[in-house]
Amino acid sequence: MHTQSQRRGGNTRQEITQAVHDLFVSQGYHGTSIRQIAQKAGIAFGSVYTHFDGKEEVFLAFHPYQEILPALITAYGDDVEQFVRGAFHQSLTALEHRPDFMNLMFIELRAYMFMNCFYR
């Protein structure tokens, strides 16, 4: 049987995950702070660290790659072109029910390109 604090802890983790989703999809990983996550989740700043070691752990728990990587593992093809086509198709199929993740991926790609083009 779960105690009230265990249920609250599970709810807090879920609230953090939802806040992360909303913020990362609209602002990206680099544009979001732990303080913003806590504020959006309606919790104290330190409570985020009760449930996660840091922003990267929250990101990894939430990120679409958790759904894409298993799909990529099942991709196949007789040559490189068929494999790439299959992998792309598997990825799209895995994400078709999560169009918000495509926005996140484009935000992060833009940030990655910006950092690598201008800060080398």
C-alpha positions in Angstrom: 0.0 0.0 0.0 1.3 3.4 -0.9 1.5 6.1 1.7 0.3 9.6 0.9 3.9 10.9 0.6 4.7 8.2 -1.9 1.7 9.1 -4.0 2.6 12.8 -3.7 6.1 12.0 -4.7 4.8 10.2 -7.8 2.6 13.1 -8.6 5.5 15.5 -8.2 7.6 13.5 -10.6 4.7 13.5 -13.0 4.3 17.3 -12.6 8.0 17.8 -13.2 7.8 15.7 -16.3 4.8 17.6 -17.6 6.5 20.9 -16.9 9.7 19.7 -18.7 7.6 18.6 -21.7 5.9 22.0 -22.0 9.1 24.0 -21.5 11.4 21.9 -23.6 9.0 21.8 -26.5 8.5 25.5 -26.5 12.0 26.7 -25.4 14.3 23.7 -25.9 16.7 22.1 -23.5 19.2 25.0 -23.5 16.5 27.6 -23.1 15.0 26.1 -20.0 16.4 26.3 -16.4 15.7 24.1 -13.4 14.2 27.2 -11.8 11.7 27.5 -14.7 10.9 23.8 -14.4 10.2 24.1 -10.7 8.1 27.2 -11.2 6.0 25.6 -14.0 5.5 22.4 -11.9 4.4 24.5 -8.9 7.1 23.1 -6.6 10.1 24.4 -4.7 13.4 24.7 -6.7 15.1 22.0 -4.6 12.3 19.5 -5.1 13.4 18.9 -8.7 16.6 17.5 -7.3 14.7 15.2 -4.9 13.4 13.4 -8.0 16.2 13.9 -10.5 19.9 14.5 -10.3 19.7 17.5 -12.7 18.4 18.9 -15.9 20.1 16.3 -18.0 18.5 13.4 -16.1 15.1 15.0 -16.5 15.8 15.5 -20.2 16.8 11.9 -20.7 13.8 10.6 -18.9 11.5 12.6 -21.1 13.3 12.8 -24.4 11.8 11.3 -27.6 14.9 9.3 -28.2 13.5 6.9 -25.6 10.9 6.1 -28.2 13.1 6.4 -31.3 16.0 4.2 -30.3 14.0 1.0 -29.9 12.4 1.8 -33.3 15.8 2.2 -34.9 17.0 -1.1 -33.5 14.3 -2.8 -35.5 15.3 -1.1 -38.8 16.7 -3.3 -41.5 17.8 -3.2 -45.1 19.9 -5.0 -47.7 22.0 -2.0 -48.3 22.7 1.4 -46.6 20.0 3.2 -48.5 17.3 0.7 -47.6 18.5 0.7 -44.0 18.4 4.5 -43.8 14.9 4.6 -45.4 13.8 1.9 -43.0 15.2 3.7 -39.9 13.6 7.0 -41.0 10.3 5.2 -41.5 10.5 3.5 -38.1 11.3 6.8 -36.4 8.4 8.6 -38.0 6.1 5.7 -37.1 7.3 5.9 -33.5 6.7 9.6 -33.3 3.5 10.0 -35.3 1.5 10.1 -32.0 3.9 12.7 -30.6 4.2 15.6 -33.1 5.4 17.9 -30.3 8.7 15.9 -30.2 9.5 16.9 -33.7 9.3 20.6 -32.5 11.7 19.7 -29.7 14.1 18.0 -32.1 14.2 21.0 -34.4 14.7 23.4 -31.5 17.7 21.3 -30.3 19.1 20.9 -33.8 19.0 24.6 -34.3 20.7 25.2 -30.9 23.3 22.5 -31.8 24.0 24.1 -35.2 24.2 27.6 -33.7 26.7 26.5 -31.0 28.9 24.6 -33.5 28.8 27.2 -36.2 29.5 30.3 -34.1 31.4 29.1 -31.1 34.2 27.0 -32.6 
